[in-house]
């Protein structure tokens, strides 16, 4: 499924190059929904504008703004070092919110739009969370002073291309937007997201083993939303 997303996003960037020149027909709308799985959920509100690409009226490129959140129970975030040197942070619960600029590509088939979107750049914020740092007792490193301690962390603030790059917050979707009436419908799909936190306390940076301080984890979950057209 991830291969499908990467293929669609590649098509997206080719399409967006001609977006501004071929916007004879623009549709805009709002999607209000959430991703969900056991013990976690990821609500979002997406404003999007989609333009037909010249004579290919069935193929559309889009831009938008997404406000999103992630709220979950026990979660582990990993550093990006090669195993077994990777560090681990253990959270009892986690929450992150963000706002992102979004790009999309879709195919229109009758009353159904089938497509994919991804966050391009954005900002995230949320409560500071303390995470347990178990460390590596068998081979202590430079962060040994923090082993079995609760380390202060916060969400990574500035984010870019979280679908492709590690240590950034954000979301991507594959979806089918189904129009039920002239102005409303439903959207079903699958959300691909990433959570990213950085260690920091009142004194500044907290460096753990290998001088690492950025930790992340990817998640996937089904998604459902109500969708409303506001411009055609």
N, C-alpha and C positions, 0 to 999 in steps of 0.2 A: 504493500500500500504506500510505503514511503517513496518508492520509485515512481509511482503515479504522481504523487505531489511534486516531486522534483521536476518531472517532465512538464507538468502543467505550469509550474512557476517559470520554467525556462521559456515556454511559449508566451507567458505573460510579459516578460521583459522585452521580447521582440515586438509584441503587440502594442505596448505602451508607447513605443517610439512614434507610432502614427496616431496615437489617441487624440492629440489636439487638432490634427488636420482632418480627421474624419468623424467629427462629432455631430453629424447632421441630426441624429436621433439620440437623445440622452434620456435615460430613465434614472430616477433617484428613489431611494427608499430607506427604511429603517428596519433593522432586524433586532428583536429583543428576545433573548433566550439564554440558555445555559448548557454547558457540558456537565456531565454527572457520572460518578462511579461510586463505589463503596467508600464511605467516609470522606468524600471530597466532592466539591462542585466548582464550576468555573463560569459564572454568569458574564454576559457581555451585551453591550448595545453598540450596533454598527450602523453608521450612516454611510451610504455608498451611492456613487454615481457611475453609471455604466453607459458606454457609448458604442454603437455599432461601428464596425470597421469597414467603411466604404461600402463596396458592393457585397461584402460578406455580412449581410444583415443578421445572420445567425450567430456570428462570432463577435464577442464584445470584450472590451477591456474596461477596467474600472479602477477608481480611486476612492478612498474613504477614510473615515476616522473611527477607531474602535476604542471604547472605554470597557475595560475588562477587569476581572478579579479572579483570584484563586484562593479557596479556603479549604484546608484539609487538616486531618488529624496527624498521627505520628508519621513523619517523613524523614528520609535520609538524603542528604546532599553530598555529592562527591567532588573532590578536586579533579583536575584533568591530568594529573601525573600518571605515568604508566604503572599499572599494577605490578607488584604489590606495594608500590610506593605511594599510591593515592591515599589522600586523607579523607576522613569521613566525619560529618557532623550529623548528630541525631537530634531531631526536633520532636517535642511532644505534640505541637500543633504549629501550623504555618499559615500565613495570610499575606497576600500581595495584591496590589491594585495598580493599574496602569492606563495610559492613554497612548495610542499608537496611530501613525499614518499607515494605511493599508493599500496594497495593490492587488488586483484580482484579474482573472480571465474566466470567461464563461461561454457556454454554448446554449443557445435558446432553441428549445424544441417544443413548439406549441405553447402550452401554459407552464412549462417547466424550464428553469435555468439550471444547468449543471456546470459547476465550476469549482475553483479553488482560490483562496486568498491567503495572503501572508503579511505579517507586520514588517514594515521596512525600517522605520526608526521610531523611537518613542521614549517615554519616561515612565518610571514606576516608583511606587512609594508604598509604605505600609509600616506596621508596628515593628519596633525593634524586638528581635526575638533572641533568647538565649538558647544555645544549642550545646549539648554534651559533646565533648571532644575526647573519644577514647584513646587516641594516639596509638603508638606501636610499642608496647612494653618489651617486645623481643629485640627491637633495634631502635632505641631512643634517638630522637633527632633534635634539631634546634628548637622545636616547639614543646619539648618535654615538660616545661614548667606549666603547661596548660593541660597536660594529660588528666583525664577524668575530672575536668573542670567544666563549668558552664560558661561558655564564651559568648560575648555580646556580638550580635550580627544585625545587619539591616539589608533590605533589598538593594540590588544594584540599581542605580538611579537611571543612567542613560543607557539605552539599548539600541542595537542595530542587528537586523537580519537574524533573529533568534532561531529561525528554521535551519540556518546553515552554520551559525557560529555558536560556540559554547559560551557559557557564563553570561548570557543575556536573558532578560525576561521578555515574554511575548507569546503570541499565539498564531496559529495558521489553521485553515479549515479546508476540507473538501465537503461539498454540499450539493443538495438539490433544493431549489427554491420553487415551491409549487403554488401557483396562483389559483385561489379558490373563488374569489370574486374580483371585480375590477380593481379594487383597492387593497385587498388583503389576501393573505395566504399563510402557508406554513413552510418552514425550512427545516430539513433534517440533514444531518451530516456527521462528521467526525472531526474533533478538535485535536490538534497537535500543539503542545505547549512546552515551555521551559521555565523553570524557577531558578533564580540566581540570587545568591546572597553573598555579602562580603563581611569579613570579620572587622569590627571596629569598636573601640570603647572611647571613653571621654578623653583619654590620653592620645588617641590617634589610632594608627594601624596596629593590628594584632597579627603577627606573622607566626604561622604554625610550621610544622616540619616542611623542609624544602622551601621555606620562606613563602608558602602559599597562603592566600587569604580569600580567594574567590572559589565558591562552591555552587554546583548546579545539579539539576535533575530534570529529565524529560518525562512528560506524561502524555497519555492518549486517553480519550474518552468520547462516548457518543454525545451528540449535540442535537437539541431541538429548540425551535424558536417560532415566534409569530413574526410575520413580515408585512410591512405596510408600504405601499407605493405612495409617494408624495409629489412626483413629477413625471410626466411623460411627454 
